[in-house]
Amino acid sequence: AATAIDGIIGQEFSEAQIQSTYDAAYGNLPAEPEFNASHILVETEDEAKALIVELDGGADFAELAKAKSTGPSGVNGGELGWFGLGMMVEPFEAAVTVMEVSQISAPVQTQFGWHVLILNDKRNKPAPALEEVIDEITGTLQQAAIEAAIVTLRDDATVEMMVEGVDPAAMHNLELLLQ
């Protein structure tokens, strides 16, 4: 039995098997939104409102973030990169999810201060590339092959129970078993 299972470990799987397993795992995932935003963090609502006036007047968001933001992303022009739901504090996330691309938010208050946001882009989170999850896919295929082999071995096995004339209490006596 161990030899049959050993033969499965390290088994090569066809491209069709791998693709089929990948499609089953990742092909029908529900759309999960992701957002790419930048922000300028300041201490007061009045400062945030003044920034919005500057932005409405044509000021460059990234340059304003570098000059005015108190947050660590200020040096990067306020860029936060891509993030999904649940990754930002609630008021921030609530604002971003209703914004249109290139829109500048009203001031948003969080425990960190007041934010002025710009939504750079939004998309549905792409499924991971096959190359990124190939180990997971082959592991799934290998586990399924091992489970199938165990079922086959069990179904093909002949088990004989010899309990006639044996006192079940005697089975607990190790000395009898070792003779």
N, C-alpha and C positions, 0 to 999 in steps of 0.2 A: 504494500500500500504506500509506504514511504517513497519507494522508487517511482511509483506512478506520479506522485505529487512532485517529487524532485524534477521530473521531466517537464513539468509545467513551468516551474520557476526558471526564468530566463528565456522563456519561449518568445519567439518573434511573432508579432501580429501583423496582419496585412494592412495596407493603407486603407482598404475599404472598411475593415473592422474598426480601425482607429477613427476614421472619419465618421462612421456611423455612431460610435460612442460619444464622440465630441458633439455631433449634431444633437443627440438625445440630451446631453447635459447642458449645452449652451444655446441650442438653436431656437428654443422657444421661451427664453427668459423674458419676463415682462420688462417693458421699457422703464428704465430708471434714469431720471433726469440728472444731469451734471451741469454745473455752472462755472463760468470763469469770470471772476470779478476782481475789481481793484477797489481800494478804499483809502480814504484819508481819515485818520483818527485825530480828534481834537478834544479838549477838555470841556467845552461848553456848547450849548445849542446855538448861541449867538455866533460863535466862531464857525460852526458848521453852516449856518445860514449865510454868513459872509463868503464862505468858500463857494457856495452854490451861486451866489451873485457873480463871483469872478468867473466861474465855469460857464454860466449863461452868457457872460460877456466875451467868451472865446478863449479863456485861459486853458492851457494844456493840463489835463488831469494829472499825468505822470509828473510833470514839472512842479505842479502845485503840491502833490503828495511828497515829493522830495524836500520841498521847502517848508511845508507846514505840518506834516503828519508827525504825531508823537509815537506812533506804532513802529514796530521793528520792520514792517514791510515798506515804510516810507522811502528808504534808500533805494528800493526797487521800483519806485514809482507807484507804490501801493498795490502792486500785483500780488494776488493770492493764489493764482493758478486754478486748476480744476478741482472742484470739490462736489461731493454729493450731499443728499439730504442727511441730516443728523450730524454733520461735521462742523457746523458753525452754531454759535449761540442762537437761541430762538428768535429774538427780534431781527437779527441780521438775516437769518434764513428766511423768515417771513417776508422781509422786504425784497430779497433777491428773487424769490420764486414768482413774484407777480410783475417783475420788471421786464421790459423789452430790451433787446440788445441795443447798446449805445445809450440807453436811458440813464439819467443821473437821478439818484433818489433824493427824497426829502431827508432831513436829518434823522438818523436812527440811533436811539440810545441803547447801550448795553452796559454791563458792569465795567467795561473798559473805558467808556467815555461816549462821545458822539461821533458817529460815522457818516461820511458822505460816500455813497457807493456809485460805481458805474459797472453795469453788466457788459462785459466784453464779448461774451458768447455763451450759448447754451446748446446742449446736445443731449441725446440719449446715450447713456454709458455704453460703449462698445463691449461686446463679448471679448474675453481674453483671446489672443491669438493662439492657434493650435500649438505652436512651438512653446508657448509659456506654460501650457498645462499638459504637455505630452507625458510627463512622468505620472501625473494623476490619472490620465486616460489609460495608460498601459497598466497601472496598478489596478484600476477597476476591471480591466479585461482579465488580468492575471487572477484576481480574486474570484471572478465569475468562473474561470476555468477550473480553479482549485475546488470550488464548491460543487461544480458539475462532476468532477472526478470523484469527490467523496460520495456523492449520491450514487454514482455508478458503482463504485466499490461496495458500498453498503447494499445496493440492490442485488449485486452479483454474489454477495457473500452467503455462505451457508453457515448458519449458526446452529449448533447442536447443544441443547440444554440437557445436562445429565444430572438431574436432581432426584431421581428415583432412589430410594433407599439411603439418602444422605440426610442426616439431621442438620437443618439450617444452622443450629447453634454451633455445630462443629466447624462451620466455615469461619467462625471468629477465632478459632484456635490456630494460631500461626504455626505451631509445631507440627500440626497435621498437614498444613499446606506446604511446609518446607521439606517434608519427607519424600 
